[in-house]
Amino acid sequence: MRRICVFCGSSAGRGSTYLHAAEQLGLLMAQRGIGLVYGGASVGLMGAVANAVLAGGGQVTGVIPQALVEREVAHHGLEDLRVVGSMHERKALMADLSDAFIAMPGGIGTLEELFEVWTWTQLGNHAKPCGVLNVNGFYSSLGMFLDHVVAEGFLKPVHRSMLQVAQDPAALLDGLATWQPPQETKWIARNER
């Protein structure tokens, strides 16, 4: 993996736990020679992970729509800050530049980005691993809901297991590096209900 896209909040969340996890992830990525692709902001978890990668001597590519340059306080300390016209362009470029995806804690934008790239993997549009860094149990309830989606017959277990979950950044990076895409199609047959 040369570059990982990290989706996360432009807010820092409550307390210092989330910021510390973003810094850990960023430093570890730099140590492993993995570049960061992210939403281009200088604030919140977005800024923390970018600054940590930079502090570790790593490469960072920020992608931000023009409309958010001021609102999300674009990170002007990046050598590679790409300003695009829309959120659609942002997500497409981030996906094209990345070999894997990690969602850290964040709001609805983070969730939307995660579900979109996970869906693309499920549909076979790309074969890139997706994972969540479950800092402080942030994604535990989502995991239970996804298990419910499987139990109700709307998601195959093999596709549920495509979303890797780890509390430790090193374990998540290891899992993404060894992931293999499933050979099963997305669609559930009528007899699988």
C-alpha positions as CSV (number, residue, x, y, z in Angstrom):
1,M,0.0,0.0,0.0
2,R,1.5,3.3,-1.1
3,R,-1.4,5.6,0.0
4,I,-4.3,5.3,2.4
5,C,-7.3,7.6,2.4
6,V,-8.4,8.5,5.9
7,F,-11.9,9.8,6.4
8,C,-12.4,11.6,9.7
9,G,-14.0,14.6,11.4
10,S,-13.1,18.2,10.9
11,S,-13.9,18.4,14.6
12,A,-11.7,16.9,17.3
13,G,-14.5,15.3,19.2
14,R,-14.7,15.3,23.0
15,G,-11.6,15.0,25.1
16,S,-8.1,14.1,23.7
17,T,-8.7,10.4,22.9
18,Y,-9.6,10.9,19.3
19,L,-6.8,13.4,18.6
20,H,-4.3,11.1,20.1
21,A,-5.5,8.2,17.9
22,A,-5.3,10.4,14.8
23,E,-1.7,11.4,15.7
24,Q,-0.8,7.7,16.4
25,L,-2.2,6.6,13.0
26,G,-0.5,9.4,11.1
27,L,2.9,8.7,12.7
28,L,2.6,5.0,12.1
29,M,1.7,5.6,8.4
30,A,4.8,7.8,8.0
31,Q,7.0,5.2,9.7
32,R,5.7,2.5,7.3
33,G,6.2,4.7,4.3
34,I,2.4,5.0,3.6
35,G,1.2,8.3,2.2
36,L,-2.0,10.0,3.4
37,V,-4.9,11.1,1.2
38,Y,-7.5,13.0,3.1
39,G,-10.0,15.9,3.0
40,G,-7.5,18.7,3.0
41,A,-8.5,20.5,6.2
42,S,-6.1,21.8,8.9
43,V,-8.6,21.4,11.8
44,G,-10.0,18.6,13.9
45,L,-9.0,15.0,13.4
46,M,-8.3,15.8,9.7
47,G,-5.6,18.3,10.7
48,A,-4.2,16.1,13.4
49,V,-3.6,13.0,11.1
50,A,-2.1,15.2,8.4
51,N,0.2,17.0,10.8
52,A,1.3,13.7,12.3
53,V,2.2,12.2,8.9
54,L,4.1,15.4,8.0
55,A,5.9,15.3,11.3
56,G,7.0,11.8,10.6
57,G,8.4,12.8,7.2
58,G,5.5,11.3,5.2
59,Q,3.6,12.4,2.2
60,V,0.2,14.0,2.4
61,T,-2.3,14.8,-0.3
62,G,-5.3,16.9,0.6
63,V,-8.4,17.2,-1.6
64,I,-10.9,19.8,-0.8
65,P,-13.8,21.5,-2.7
66,Q,-13.5,25.2,-3.3
67,A,-16.7,25.8,-1.3
68,L,-15.1,24.3,1.8
69,V,-11.6,25.9,1.6
70,E,-12.7,28.6,4.0
71,R,-15.2,26.7,6.1
72,E,-12.9,23.7,6.8
73,V,-9.8,25.9,6.9
74,A,-7.8,24.3,4.1
75,H,-4.4,23.0,5.2
76,H,-1.9,25.4,3.4
77,G,1.1,23.6,4.9
78,L,0.7,20.8,2.3
79,E,2.9,20.5,-0.8
80,D,0.0,18.7,-2.5
81,L,-3.4,20.4,-1.8
82,R,-5.8,19.9,-4.6
83,V,-8.8,22.2,-4.8
84,V,-11.7,20.6,-6.7
85,G,-15.2,21.8,-7.8
86,S,-17.5,19.6,-5.8
87,M,-17.8,16.9,-3.1
88,H,-18.3,14.3,-5.9
89,E,-15.0,15.3,-7.5
90,R,-13.3,15.2,-4.0
91,K,-14.5,11.7,-3.3
92,A,-13.7,10.4,-6.7
93,L,-10.1,11.8,-6.7
94,M,-9.5,10.6,-3.1
95,A,-10.6,7.1,-4.1
96,D,-8.5,7.1,-7.3
97,L,-5.4,8.2,-5.4
98,S,-5.7,5.6,-2.6
99,D,-5.0,1.9,-2.2
100,A,-7.1,1.5,1.0
101,F,-9.5,3.4,3.2
102,I,-9.7,4.0,6.9
103,A,-12.6,5.8,8.7
104,M,-11.7,7.3,12.0
105,P,-14.4,8.9,14.2
106,G,-16.4,11.6,12.4
107,G,-19.8,12.8,11.5
108,I,-22.2,12.1,8.7
109,G,-19.7,13.1,6.0
110,T,-17.3,10.5,7.3
111,L,-19.9,7.8,7.4
112,E,-21.1,8.6,3.9
113,E,-17.6,8.5,2.6
114,L,-17.0,5.1,4.3
115,F,-20.2,3.5,3.1
116,E,-19.6,4.7,-0.5
117,V,-16.1,3.2,-0.8
118,W,-17.3,0.0,1.0
119,T,-20.2,-0.3,-1.5
120,W,-17.7,0.2,-4.4
121,T,-15.7,-2.7,-3.0
122,Q,-18.8,-4.9,-2.6
123,L,-19.9,-4.2,-6.1
124,G,-16.4,-4.9,-7.5
125,N,-15.8,-1.3,-8.7
126,H,-12.5,-1.6,-7.0
127,A,-10.6,-4.1,-4.9
128,K,-9.4,-1.8,-2.1
129,P,-9.8,-2.7,1.6
130,C,-11.9,-0.6,4.0
131,G,-11.6,-0.4,7.7
132,V,-12.6,1.5,10.7
133,L,-10.4,2.6,13.6
134,N,-12.7,1.9,16.5
135,V,-11.3,4.5,18.9
136,N,-13.0,4.4,22.3
137,G,-15.7,2.1,21.0
138,F,-16.9,4.8,18.5
139,Y,-18.0,2.3,15.9
140,S,-19.1,-0.6,18.2
141,S,-22.8,0.3,17.9
142,L,-22.5,0.5,14.1
143,G,-21.0,-3.0,14.1
144,M,-24.0,-4.3,16.0
145,F,-26.3,-2.6,13.5
146,L,-24.4,-4.2,10.6
147,D,-24.7,-7.6,12.2
148,H,-28.5,-6.9,12.4
149,V,-28.5,-6.1,8.7
150,V,-26.9,-9.5,8.0
151,A,-29.3,-11.3,10.3
152,E,-32.2,-9.7,8.4
153,G,-30.9,-10.9,5.1
154,F,-29.9,-7.6,3.5
155,L,-26.1,-8.2,3.6
156,K,-24.1,-11.3,3.1
157,P,-21.7,-12.2,5.9
158,V,-18.8,-12.2,3.5
159,H,-19.5,-8.6,2.7
160,R,-20.0,-7.7,6.3
161,S,-16.5,-9.1,7.0
162,M,-15.0,-6.9,4.3
163,L,-15.2,-4.0,6.7
164,Q,-12.2,-4.5,9.0
165,V,-12.4,-3.2,12.5
166,A,-9.6,-2.6,15.0
167,Q,-9.0,-0.5,18.0
168,D,-5.2,-0.3,17.4
169,P,-3.8,1.6,14.3
170,A,-1.0,-1.0,13.8
171,A,-3.5,-3.9,13.8
172,L,-5.7,-2.1,11.3
173,L,-2.8,-1.3,9.0
174,D,-1.7,-4.9,9.1
175,G,-5.2,-6.1,8.3
176,L,-5.6,-3.8,5.4
177,A,-2.2,-4.8,4.0
178,T,-3.1,-8.5,3.9
179,W,-6.7,-8.2,2.9
180,Q,-8.0,-10.2,-0.2
181,P,-11.3,-9.3,-1.9
182,P,-14.0,-11.9,-1.7
183,Q,-14.9,-13.8,-4.8
184,E,-18.6,-13.7,-4.1
185,T,-21.1,-11.3,-5.8
186,K,-23.1,-8.7,-3.9
187,W,-26.5,-10.0,-4.9
188,I,-28.4,-12.3,-2.6
189,A,-30.2,-15.1,-4.4
190,R,-33.9,-15.6,-3.8
191,N,-33.3,-18.9,-2.1
192,E,-30.8,-17.2,0.3
193,R,-33.5,-15.4,2.2
